[in-house]
Amino acid sequence: MATAIYLEHYLDSIENLPCELQRNFTLMRELDNRAEEKKCEIDKLAEEYIKTVRNLAPDQRVEHLQKIQSGFSKCKEYSDDKVQLAMQTYEMVDKHIRRLDADLARFENELKEKLDVSGYESPDNRTAKSKTDCGLICYIELLMFK
């Protein structure tokens, strides 16, 4: 019975995880695409600047360089957002892993307590009080070591 409770609890906790992961990965892909588009735009602006720099007035040079600088700032913003989203995704998955580890430890402790109460001597001896207890113990071991 304890197995079913832990399993239900864990399944409830990860029910929305695939949707959240897919959403985050889609957003990261979109941010990456935006950054790549911005880099292409920056490359074009830089090529244009290099070709025309000698013919530009000082204020036009500054304006052109500011456009390039603005592009780099936007690209960095997209990249920073992507890193933040990746960190949030990692933390979300890590939280679920830690919860699963804690539930597993509690489940193992409950099983050990039940085994102690049922007369199971030790993992090495593998003895029990009666044949009916042995069936229960074998079933529990199957659940634990699957």
N, C-alpha and C positions, 0 to 999 in steps of 0.2 A: 504494500500500500504506500509506503514511503517513497518508493521509486516513482510511482505515478504522480505523486504530489510534486516532487522535484522536477520531473520531466514537464509537467504542465506549467509549473512556475517558470521554468527556463524558456519553454516554447512561447509563453505569453510575453516574456521580456524581449525576445528576439523577433517577434512577429513583424514589426515594422522595420527592422534593421535592413533587410534587402532593399526596400523602397527608399529608405534614407540614404543608403550607400549609393544606389543608382542615381538619386537626385544629386548628391554631392559630386559624384564622378562626372555627371553630365555638366554640372556647373563648372567644374574644373576644366573640362574639355572646351567649353564655350570661352572661358577666360583665356585659355591657351590659344584658341583661334583668334580672339581679339588681339592678343599680344603679338601674334605672328603677323596679322594684318597691319598692325601699327608699325612693326619693324619694317615691313615692305614699304609702307608710306614714308618712313624715316629715310630709308635707302634712296627712294626717289627724290625726296627733298634734298638730301646730301649731294646726290649726283647733279641735280639742277643747280645747287649752290656752287659746286666746284666748276661747272661749265660757265656760269655767268658771273662769278665773283669779281672778275676784273672790270666788268661793265656796270656793276651795281654801285649806287651811291652809298655812302656810309650808313645812312639811316635804313636803306633797303637791306644792306648786309645784316644789320642788327635785327631787323624784322624777320628776315629769313632764318637766322640762327635761333631766334626765339621760337619760331615754328618747330624747328628741329628739337629744341630743348623741351618744348611742350609735348611733343610726341614721345620723347624719352620718359618724361614724367608720367604720362598716361600709361606707357608700357610697363613701367615700374609698379604703378598702382595695380594694374591687372595681375602682375606677377606676385605682388604682396598679397592680394586677395586670394590668389590660388594657393599660396603657401598657408595662409590662415585656414582656408577650407580643408586643405590636406591635413593640417594639425587637428582640426575639429573631427575629421573623419577617423583619424588614428585614435584620438581620445575616446570616441564613441565605441569603436571596436574593442579597445583596451578595457573599457568599463565593462563591456559584456563578458570579456574573457575573465576579468577579475571576479565578477559575479558568479560565473560558472565555476571557477576554482574554489570559491568560498562555499557554494552549494555542494560541490563534490566533496569537500572536506567535511562538511556537516553530515552529508549522507554516509560517508565512510565511518564517521564516529558513531552515528546511530546504528549502523550495521554491526560495528564492533560491540556496542553495548548490548544489542539483541543477541549476538553470539555468546557473549559472556553470560547473560541471563539464561540462555538455553542450554548451557553446559558445554559448550564448545571450548576445549582446553587451550589449544594454541594452533597457529598456522602450521607449525612444524609437525606436531603429533597428528593432527587431523582426526581427532576422536570426538565423539559426542555421547550424550547420555543414552539415547535410544535410536532405533532405526528410523522412527518418524522424524526425530530431530535431524538425523543425517540427511534426509530428503530435503528438509528446509534449508539446511546449511549448504548443500550442494546447489540448490536453486539460487541462494544468495550469492555464492561464489561465482556462479555463472553470470549473474547480473553485474557483479563487481568487476570481473575480468574480461568482459566482452570488449 
